[in-house]
Amino acid sequence: VEDQFYVAIQHASIPAGQTAGHEFGVSASFGSGDALGLDFDSRIVEAFGGLRVEPESQGKLRPFFGAGLSLAYGEVEASGPGGSATIDDTVFGFYLHGGTSIELSETTDLVLDVRYRTGQDAEFEGFDVDADFLVLAVGLAF
């Protein structure tokens, strides 16, 4: 299912005077669609962690880059006139992301982030399904 709603919580820590540190978090996405007379609902939950790099700030702009490991659980429910069925799988992968934080106040930043996740394909009832995804995210950092 394409065009899913995405939400994430992430923690990043970089020691004072350094440009590299770590990050970890969880995300979830939800979506629905229809094909071949069936309705589909999908849910993905991901836990991730890795390295984060923040080069020197450029005024109110603070660029960042990250990469690490990902564990994702996906579930798809198909329903139609004959009933419904749910299938699921858990897959390992890698992620890369980058973007910028824009200082709005001393305690709040607007965050623009592009995240790509790739790795194992999910297997649903003997069919391999591409579990890669691309996220364009806008959020707040406190």
Number of C-alpha atoms within 10 A of each C-alpha: 14 10 11 16 12 16 14 14 12 13 11 16 13 15 9 8 6 11 13 19 16 17 19 18 15 17 15 18 16 18 16 17 14 13 9 6 9 15 15 19 16 20 19 20 18 18 18 20 21 18 18 22 20 18 12 12 13 9 8 13 17 17 19 21 18 21 21 18 18 21 17 22 17 21 17 19 16 18 16 13 8 7 8 12 11 13 13 16 15 17 17 19 17 18 20 18 18 17 20 19 21 20 17 13 10 7 8 13 19 17 19 17 18 15 17 15 20 18 18 17 17 22 17 15 9 7 9 11 11 12 20 15 12 13 15 12 14 13 13 13 15 8
